[in-house]
Every structure is written in C-alpha cells, then in structure tokens.
Amino acid sequence: MTHFDVFNGDADGLCALVQLRLEMPRASTLVTGVKRDIELLRRVSAQAGDSVTVLDVSLAANREALEALLARGASVEYFDHHYAGTLPSHPKLSAHIDVAPDVCTGLIVDRYLNGRRRPWAIVAAFGDELRSPARKLARLLGLTAAQTAKLRLLGEALGYNAYADRESDLVAPPAALFRSMLACGDPFEFVLREPKVATILAIAKDDLAQAARIEPAASSRVATIYTLPDAAWSRRVRGRFAYVLARRDRERANAVLVPDDAGGYTVSLRAPPARPIGADLVCRQFATGGGRSAAAGINHLPAGEVPAFVAAVESQFARGAKV
C-alpha cells in the first residue's frame, strides 16, 4: 500500500502537512508545486488499498480527479479552506472543510490535532495573512512579541516562496522545504538553521519596493486595479503586493494583474478587509478562477476579458461599500 501527501506549496499547505506528519509520521509520496498549481490530484496514481491526504487545494478544482481516486478504491482525507462546492458522498472520503474567511488549512489541522503542533499553525496563519487569528493563538501559547514576530516572518517567507509560474523559479522547492521543516520539527529552530528564509525575505523586500513604484491602472471608490510589468519580480510579488494593498486600504478591493505566457494575465484579488467576502465569487466567474472569500485569483485571464473582470469586481464590491 502507498500513501500520498498532496499539498499546496505555500506556507499554509506546508505547515498543515508538517503538523500532521510530526504527530502522525508515515512514509509518503509527496505531490506539490507552486501556489497556483492546484490541480494536483490528477498526478496521484493511487489504487485500491492506497491512501491520500490532501491539504490546501480546492476540492472544486480537483473534483473529477478525486472522484476517480475514490472509484479506484483509494481512501482520501481532505483538509481545505477554499470553495468546495457540494462534497462527494463516499465512504472512503473524510473531509475537513471550513471556508470561513478567518480560517486557513493550518488552523483546520490545528483544530484536528487539538493544538499539539500549534506554533506551525501560527506560521500557516501568518503565511495566509490571517494576522489576527495568528496572534490570538500566539497569545494562547504565551509567546512573546519577539517570538510571534519570528513566526510571522517565517510564514511570510514560506508564503512568498510559492509565488512563481514554475517550480524551477522558486528559491526553494516546496517538497525540499517540507522535508527540512519536518526534520527540524520546531519553527524557531528552522528560522535559525535554514538560510533560504533570509534569502526569500530579502528578495521579497526588493520586489515590493519595485511594486510600490507602480501607479494603479484604475481606481474607484470600490476597487483599485494594478497591472504590473512582465517580469520575474512581478510574478513573485503579485500575491504579497495584493495583501499589502489590502492592509493599506481596508474599504476597497484590490486586484493585481501580471502578464502570463499565454497573452493574458494572472490575477490576485483581495476583498476589502473591512468586508472580507466575495473575492472567490468574482474569480469563479472566469474559467480558471478560484480561491476563498477574502483572497482569490485567476490563473489565466484572457486580455479581452479584463473589462469584464473589472466590471465584476465593481459589481461585487459595490455592495456595502461606503459612499
């Protein structure tokens, strides 16, 4: 029998799996990739008697592959916080899904494990920009401000590392990071031992400085839209820049568009922090869109559909916007 661990390559997916495997060690085949690479279950060759754990990838985006795995007799345990649609009803599927805007997969696993690996859950929450839940857990553990800041920086580094169009562009491949994190066991020790953390943070700082010099392509009382140039730094920074914009302006939605290889754009969308719902509803209107209510994206938005995207953003977030 073979076990597969399938996880998103960002901070949330990494930390969710680290929590599980620290508490429940088992040999497994790792299946992961860059943040936008979410259709991961189609790579899993599990058969009858095999088992699969899935973390932080949309069930909706993997429904066909999931149903095929279940039909072949594999058992699947699913942890996620993205839109899932109707859950398949199957005796071999165990699903732990929570789409609340203040929840990430690391926090779902923390709940599942009764907090036994909570420092990693805090890293996951910081990596998904859930600062309030992360700080709440840090207070429950009695962490100092300095300790909490270290976990925040680690979460931000792990999250930033996952943004690229291909795994070869990352500072550290997610599977290699997972093995290092698991071997270390403690996030504070990992920050000290892993030099790539400092490297990622330095790159992120430089990328954000370049993004800060870009003027918005469009702005209204409802939303701000940025279009970044076709550059490696743009592809790395798009998600983090969207979060920075959201923290700066809590009342408006923020979207960051970056040219892709197919002549269109990759999109990162953040709902207004004051009303963190609706980002997924906008992005799911487009063929490759998905995500969660506070933060969502579109893998490929054809250039001709940009006006429709802007109109969808305006329509969605005009509801409840301050006049």
KAPEBEL-V275730 format. One record per residue. N is the residue number from 1. RES is the residue in one small letter. PSI is psi in whole degrees, 0 to 359 (NA if undefined). D_CENTER is the distance of its C-alpha to the mean C-alpha in whole Angstrom. Layout:
N & RES & PSI & D_CENTER
N & RES & PSI & D_CENTER
//
This chain:
1 & m & 142 & 30
2 & t & 141 & 27
3 & h & 140 & 23
4 & f & 131 & 20
5 & d & 116 & 17
6 & v & 121 & 14
7 & f & 148 & 10
8 & n & 144 & 7
9 & g & 9 & 8
10 & d & 186 & 6
11 & a & 319 & 7
12 & d & 311 & 6
13 & g & 316 & 7
14 & l & 309 & 10
15 & c & 328 & 11
16 & a & 314 & 11
17 & l & 322 & 13
18 & v & 316 & 15
19 & q & 311 & 17
20 & l & 314 & 18
21 & r & 339 & 20
22 & l & 323 & 21
23 & e & 327 & 23
24 & m & 73 & 23
25 & p & 140 & 24
26 & r & 146 & 24
27 & a & 139 & 25
28 & s & 159 & 22
29 & t & 123 & 21
30 & l & 135 & 18
31 & v & 115 & 16
32 & t & 187 & 12
33 & g & 196 & 12
34 & v & 168 & 10
35 & k & 318 & 6
36 & r & 350 & 8
37 & d & 87 & 10
38 & i & 346 & 10
39 & e & 64 & 13
40 & l & 335 & 14
41 & l & 337 & 17
42 & r & 345 & 19
43 & r & 353 & 19
44 & v & 125 & 20
45 & s & 24 & 24
46 & a & 143 & 25
47 & q & 186 & 28
48 & a & 131 & 30
49 & g & 343 & 30
50 & d & 165 & 27
51 & s & 154 & 24
52 & v & 132 & 20
53 & t & 129 & 17
54 & v & 132 & 14
55 & l & 125 & 10
56 & d & 34 & 7
57 & v & 141 & 8
58 & s & 127 & 10
59 & l & 323 & 14
60 & a & 320 & 15
61 & a & 345 & 14
62 & n & 15 & 16
63 & r & 312 & 18
64 & e & 315 & 21
65 & a & 324 & 20
66 & l & 314 & 20
67 & e & 326 & 23
68 & a & 319 & 25
69 & l & 314 & 24
70 & l & 321 & 25
71 & a & 330 & 28
72 & r & 353 & 29
73 & g & 7 & 29
74 & a & 149 & 26
75 & s & 142 & 24
76 & v & 131 & 21
77 & e & 128 & 19
78 & y & 124 & 16
79 & f & 123 & 13
80 & d & 162 & 10
81 & h & 11 & 10
82 & h & 166 & 9
83 & y & 131 & 13
84 & a & 340 & 15
85 & g & 199 & 18
86 & t & 127 & 21
87 & l & 136 & 21
88 & p & 141 & 23
89 & s & 111 & 26
90 & h & 137 & 27
91 & p & 339 & 28
92 & k & 7 & 26
93 & l & 126 & 23
94 & s & 115 & 21
95 & a & 132 & 18
96 & h & 89 & 17
97 & i & 130 & 15
98 & d & 114 & 14
99 & v & 15 & 13
100 & a & 143 & 14
101 & p & 343 & 13
102 & d & 25 & 13
103 & v & 141 & 12
104 & c & 174 & 8
105 & t & 323 & 9
106 & g & 325 & 11
107 & l & 327 & 13
108 & i & 316 & 14
109 & v & 322 & 15
110 & d & 318 & 17
111 & r & 317 & 18
112 & y & 324 & 19
113 & l & 8 & 21
114 & n & 37 & 22
115 & g & 16 & 21
116 & r & 342 & 22
117 & r & 45 & 20
118 & r & 325 & 19
119 & p & 324 & 18
120 & w & 329 & 15
121 & a & 323 & 14
122 & i & 318 & 14
123 & v & 316 & 13
124 & a & 315 & 9
125 & a & 317 & 10
126 & f & 321 & 11
127 & g & 332 & 8
128 & d & 16 & 6
129 & e & 27 & 9
130 & l & 72 & 11
131 & r & 320 & 14
132 & s & 310 & 17
133 & p & 323 & 16
134 & a & 314 & 15
135 & r & 326 & 19
136 & k & 315 & 20
137 & l & 323 & 19
138 & a & 320 & 21
139 & r & 321 & 24
140 & l & 327 & 24
141 & l & 351 & 24
142 & g & 27 & 27
143 & l & 148 & 25
144 & t & 168 & 26
145 & a & 322 & 25
146 & a & 319 & 25
147 & q & 317 & 23
148 & t & 320 & 20
149 & a & 323 & 20
150 & k & 319 & 20
151 & l & 325 & 17
152 & r & 314 & 15
153 & l & 322 & 16
154 & l & 315 & 15
155 & g & 317 & 11
156 & e & 322 & 11
157 & a & 313 & 13
158 & l & 321 & 10
159 & g & 318 & 7
160 & y & 323 & 10
161 & n & 332 & 11
162 & a & 347 & 9
163 & y & 107 & 9
164 & a & 169 & 13
165 & d & 344 & 14
166 & r & 150 & 16
167 & e & 331 & 15
168 & s & 343 & 19
169 & d & 350 & 17
170 & l & 152 & 15
171 & v & 319 & 17
172 & a & 127 & 16
173 & p & 140 & 15
174 & p & 321 & 13
175 & a & 320 & 16
176 & a & 320 & 18
177 & l & 315 & 16
178 & f & 314 & 15
179 & r & 321 & 19
180 & s & 318 & 20
181 & m & 317 & 18
182 & l & 318 & 20
183 & a & 324 & 23
184 & c & 313 & 23
185 & g & 327 & 22
186 & d & 127 & 22
187 & p & 328 & 19
188 & f & 319 & 22
189 & e & 323 & 24
190 & f & 319 & 21
191 & v & 320 & 20
192 & l & 322 & 24
193 & r & 331 & 24
194 & e & 104 & 22
195 & p & 338 & 23
196 & k & 337 & 20
197 & v & 311 & 18
198 & a & 323 & 21
199 & t & 314 & 20
200 & i & 315 & 17
201 & l & 323 & 17
202 & a & 318 & 21
203 & i & 317 & 19
204 & a & 318 & 17
205 & k & 316 & 20
206 & d & 319 & 22
207 & d & 317 & 19
208 & l & 326 & 19
209 & a & 322 & 22
210 & q & 319 & 23
211 & a & 325 & 20
212 & a & 341 & 22
213 & r & 355 & 25
214 & i & 132 & 24
215 & e & 148 & 26
216 & p & 145 & 24
217 & a & 332 & 25
218 & a & 148 & 26
219 & s & 139 & 26
220 & s & 183 & 27
221 & r & 347 & 27
222 & v & 321 & 24
223 & a & 158 & 22
224 & t & 133 & 22
225 & i & 127 & 21
226 & y & 140 & 20
227 & t & 114 & 21
228 & l & 160 & 20
229 & p & 167 & 23
230 & d & 93 & 22
231 & a & 156 & 22
232 & a & 319 & 19
233 & w & 326 & 19
234 & s & 318 & 17
235 & r & 328 & 15
236 & r & 323 & 14
237 & v & 347 & 14
238 & r & 315 & 13
239 & g & 315 & 9
240 & r & 319 & 11
241 & f & 320 & 14
242 & a & 320 & 13
243 & y & 320 & 12
244 & v & 317 & 15
245 & l & 320 & 17
246 & a & 320 & 16
247 & r & 332 & 17
248 & r & 327 & 20
249 & d & 99 & 21
250 & r & 347 & 20
251 & e & 349 & 22
252 & r & 152 & 21
253 & a & 154 & 18
254 & n & 132 & 17
255 & a & 140 & 16
256 & v & 122 & 16
257 & l & 134 & 17
258 & v & 131 & 18
259 & p & 142 & 20
260 & d & 179 & 19
261 & d & 349 & 22
262 & a & 12 & 23
263 & g & 8 & 24
264 & g & 219 & 22
265 & y & 149 & 19
266 & t & 137 & 15
267 & v & 134 & 14
268 & s & 125 & 11
269 & l & 134 & 12
270 & r & 129 & 12
271 & a & 158 & 15
272 & p & 128 & 18
273 & p & 332 & 17
274 & a & 338 & 20
275 & r & 77 & 19
276 & p & 56 & 16
277 & i & 151 & 16
278 & g & 346 & 17
279 & a & 318 & 14
280 & d & 325 & 13
281 & l & 323 & 17
282 & v & 308 & 17
283 & c & 329 & 15
284 & r & 353 & 16
285 & q & 349 & 20
286 & f & 152 & 19
287 & a & 321 & 19
288 & t & 23 & 16
289 & g & 156 & 14
290 & g & 189 & 11
291 & g & 210 & 8
292 & r & 176 & 9
293 & s & 325 & 12
294 & a & 331 & 11
295 & a & 124 & 9
296 & a & 179 & 9
297 & g & 173 & 10
298 & i & 123 & 13
299 & n & 319 & 13
300 & h & 112 & 17
301 & l & 110 & 19
302 & p & 144 & 23
303 & a & 324 & 25
304 & g & 346 & 27
305 & e & 3 & 24
306 & v & 315 & 23
307 & p & 322 & 26
308 & a & 323 & 25
309 & f & 313 & 21
310 & v & 319 & 23
311 & a & 321 & 25
312 & a & 320 & 22
313 & v & 312 & 21
314 & e & 316 & 24
315 & s & 314 & 25
316 & q & 313 & 22
317 & f & 357 & 22
318 & a & 334 & 26
319 & r & 117 & 26
320 & g & 359 & 26
321 & a & 147 & 26
322 & k & 138 & 29
323 & v & NA & 32
//
